[in-house]
Amino acid sequence: MFRKMALLKQNDEKLRSVIKSGRLVMPYYSTRGQECIPAAISVNLTKEDYICTIYRGTHDSLAKGVPVKLLWAELGGRSTGTCKGKGGPMHITHPESGVMVTTGIVGSTMPIANGLALASQLSGDGRVTIAYFGDGASNIGAFHESLNLASLWKLPVVFVCSNNQYAEHTRFDVGTAIDQVSKRAASYSMPGVTVDGNDPVKMCEVAREAIERARRGEGPTLIEAMTFRFHGHIFGDDDSYMGQGERAQRMDEDPYPRYRNWLIEQGHASEADLAAIEAAELADIDEALKFTLESPFPEVEEIYRDVYQDEVEPT
């Protein structure tokens, strides 16, 4: 989990630095502060398991195993990216690592995940599908429709709500008529649990139970992972809608150094061990940036490809 968290933290920091420097230009949705959730979930998944995530899901994709080089190239709009530079930051897709779709449509991960889970159920391949979404998406119709159907058919799917307290610019209690998203699970006869999403050990325990339950054929679980995003909805957001001092307080409670210190204090690793992991992950990120900057943009003709079943030649 620490290795994944180190990758996710440093990847976000490097991305924001590169955008500020002007070396890459893209919309970007920072995931800093939310590293524990996909790190803890992904260590309980196999390579063959699926995830569906949202545009704020760069960390989900990396944690599941998308190669750093290919992800960066896609973010940078290069032809060497996961979608040949045509998907960009909102559409990282890499079936080889189980990242089946990244979608820009709020809440759409859930019905897509149901489809994948149904296919697994019918084929008996043993795969589990994770549907990542935010607290704002729990208020749309697709959330309720998906949970109902998944429970009815006992699909091998786990719904993971990363509750970072804000739906774009709207505070959770302003837009949601219930104090915990997990309570809605009872309406659909499935387990619902709220967990500290900034505690990787607790997060891992809850994820393991839900994933094993799904794999046994016992149906879905709704996990509400409480967390906080350290930066605005989109890169450049001024955070003016947040409560005074709220962001600073949350950053003081950064889960990354807290877990890092815990690993050392409990004797699970030494400072040198963890520093070596961080250095290795940062080296991969630096190599990914170099690879991206040296990669070509897609040719103009590429716009006609991957649109229709039969390739259309430009006129």
N, C-alpha and C positions, 0 to 999 in steps of 0.2 A: 504493500500500500504506500509506503514511503517513497519508493522509487517512482510510482505513478504520480504521487502528489508533487514530488520534486520536478518532474517533467511538466506537469500542468501549471504550476506556479511560475516556473522560469519561462515557459513558453508564452504565457500571458504577458509577463514583464517585457520580454524581448519584442513581442508583437507591438505593444504600445510604444516602445522606444523607437522601433523602425518606422512606424506610422508618423510619429512626431518628427522624425528626421527627414521625412519625405521620400525615403527610399522605396516604399511601397504605399500605394494609395488604394484604400478600400474602406467600406463600412465595417465596423468591428464592434462586437458585443462582448465586453470583458467578462471573464468568468472568475476573476480573482476573488478569493474568499470562499469559493464553493468547491474546492478541490476534493474534499473528503468524500463527497457523495459518489461520483463515478469511480473513484479509486477503490472504495470499499465494495461497490457493486461488482466491478469488473473482475476482481480477484476471485469472485464466486462463479464466474461464467467461464465456459469453454470458448475456444476460438469459433466453434460452429454455432454458438448461440447468437441470437440477433439483438440489435438495438435499433430503435427509431428515436431520433432526437430532433431538437428545434434549432433555430438559428443561433440561440445562445447555447450551443452545444459543442463548441470546439473541444472542451475538456472531456466531454462524453466520448467523442470520436477518438481522441488520443488514448484515453484510458482503455478503450476496447481494442486498440491495436493498429489503428491507421498509421502507416509509416509517416514519420515527421516530415520527411522530404516531400512526399506526395501531398500531404495536407498543406504545407506552406506554399507549394507550387500552385495549388488550387486557389488558395487565398490570394495569391499574387496574380491570378488570371493567366498562368502559363500553361502551355500545351502539355507539359509533363505532369500536370496535376491529376487528381483522382477523377475528375470529369473533364479533362483536357482544357481546363481553364474556363469552362463555360458555365460552371455552377457557382463559383465564387464562394464567399464566406457563408452564405445562407444555404448552400446545397452540397455539403461534403457527403459524398456517398462512396462506400468502398466495401462491396459485398464480400471480398476476400477476407476481411477481418470481421465480418458480421455487422458492419454499419450499413444497414439497408437503405436508409434514407435520412437526410436532414432536410426539414421542411420549414419554409417561411410562413406557413399558415398556422396560426395559433390553434393548438388543440388537435391538429390533424395527425399527430403521432399515434394517438390512441386507436382510432379505427384502422389505421394501417397495421399497427401492431397486432390487432385482432385478426386481421387477414393472414398475417405471417404465422400467428399461433394456431389458427385453424388449419393451415396447410401442414404444420408440424403434427398436429393432432391426427389428421387424416392419414398422413404418411407414416406416423409412428417413429419419426426420426429422433425423438428425445430432446429436441431443441426447446429452449425457453426464450421468450422475447421480452425485452424491457422497453417500456414506453416512457420516455422522459418528457416532462412538461412543467410549466411554471404554475404558481398559484392562480394567476389570472385565467389560465386555461381551464381551471376547474369550474368556472362559471358559465361555460358555453355548453351547447347541446351535445356536442360530440363526446364530452366527458361522461355525461349521464348515459347516453346511448351505448357507449363502449363498455362501461362498467356493467351495465345490465346484461348485454349480450355475452360478455366474457364469463360472467357468473352463471348465466343460464346454461351455457355450453361447457363450462369448466375448462376454459381455454388455458394453456400454459403460458400465461402472460403476467407480468408484474408491472403495475402502474406506479411510477415514481414521480411524485410532485416535489420539485425543489422549491420550497416556499422561502423565497428570499425577501419577503415582506412587501415587495412592490410589483405591481403589474404595469409595466412601462413606467408611468409617472404617478400611478394611483396606489396609495397606501392600502395594505391588505384589508384593514377594518373598515375602510371607506367603501370598498367594492364587494365585500363578501359578507353574507348575512349569517355566517357561522364562525365560531372561533377556531375550529380545527377542521381542515379539509378531510382528515381521516375519518371523522364522524359520519361522513356521507357513505362510507363503505357499508354501514349497517343496512342502508336502504336497498342494497343490492346483494345482501347475504354473502358478504365476503369479509375476511379479516381486514381491519384498518388499523394502522399504527402510526403514531407521531413519534419521531425520534430526533435526537440532536444530530443534525446533519453535519455539524462541525466536530463531532467526536467519531473518528474513524473506527474505533473498536466497537462502539455501540452500533454504528451504521453497518458495519460488517456483519454483526450478529443478526440484525434484523433482515438484512439482505439475504444472508445465507438461508434463514428459515423460509423466507418467501420464495426464493428460487428453488429450494429443495421441494417445497410444497407443490409448486407448479410442475416440477419435473416428475413428481409422483402421480400426476394426473388429478390432483385435488383442487385445481382451479386457481383463480387469480388472487392477488393481494394488492391493497392500496397502501403505499408507503408515503407518508408526508415527512420529508426531511427538512427540518428547520435550519435555515442558514441566512446569510446576508451577502449581498453583492457590494463589493468595496467601491465600485464605480457606477456611473449612471447607466441608464438603459442602453445607450449607444455611446461609442467613443466621442467625446466632445460635449456630452451632456453636463450641465453645470450643477446638477444635484440640488437645485434650489427648492425642490418640492419635498426634500427630506427634512426631518426634524432637526432643530439646531443641536449640534454636537453628536447626533446619532451616528453618523458615519465614522467620526473619530473614535467614538467609544467602541464600535464594532471592530475597527481595525486594531485597536488595542487588544482585542480578544482573538486575534488572528489564529486560526486553528493550525496553521502550518508550523510555526515555531513551537506551539504548545505540544503538538504531537512529536516533533523532533526532540524536544527536551525530555518528554516522557520516555521515549525509546532509550535514551541514554541513561536516565535515572533508574529505569527498570532493568538495565543491563542487557537489553536486547541488541544494542549496537554501541559502538564507540563514536566519538566525534570524528575520528579519522574515517571510519566506515561510511558515515553519512555524508561527509564532505566529498568522499570519492564518488559516491552515487550522484551527488549534485553536479560535480564536475563532468562526469560522463554524460549526464542528460543535457547539460548546457553545451557540451561539445557537439552533440547530435543536432541541437537547435541551431547552432552557428553554422554547421555544415548544411543544414536545410535552407538557411537564408542564402548562403552562397550558391547552392544548387538552384534556387528560385531565381535569383538575379541573373544567373548565367543561362537560364532556360528561355526559349523563344515564346513569344505570344502566339496564339493560334493563327493560322492562315485565314484570310477572309472567307475562303471556300468552306471553312469548318462550320459556318453559320447554317449551311444547308444540310449538314449531317446530323444524325441522331434526332431527326424531326419526324420523318416518315419511315415506314418499313422499307420502301425502296428508295435508295439514295437519289436525291434530286440534284441535277447538275445546274450550276448557276447560269442564268441567261444574260 
